[in-house]
Amino acid sequence: MQAKLHIKKGDTVKVIAGNDKGSQGRVLTVYPEKLRALVEGVNMVSKHTKPKAGTPQGGIIKKEAGIHISNLMVIDAKGNATRTVRKLNEKGNLVRFSKKTGEEIK
């Protein structure tokens, strides 16, 4: 069984550790089995590619690499990096709330 993570695809997150500390981006993909996420514009690496039908030129391509989810914090509606907590909302659904403001994270 996989653990529940504090981030989801589409969340805006802030990097709190590593070479890209302080940068923000949108989560493109989450890999729960590896505890990693791809964040738009963060942890860019150079990939050397051969010429193919799709890329006839080949060469060096910059792309995002995975970053460990412990190095990411969710940004709430007010723009603050915050921890999250799971609680029942008024409809009875389990949703994520901001620990700083107490508001629901959408």
PyMOL commands that set and color helices and strands:
alter all, ss='L'
color gray80, all
select helices_A, chain A and resi 69-71
alter helices_A, ss='H'
color red, helices_A
select strands_A, chain A and resi 12-15+24-31+36-39+44-49+59-64+67-68+72-75+81-82+84-88+94-98
alter strands_A, ss='S'
color yellow, strands_A
deselect
rebuild
show_as cartoon
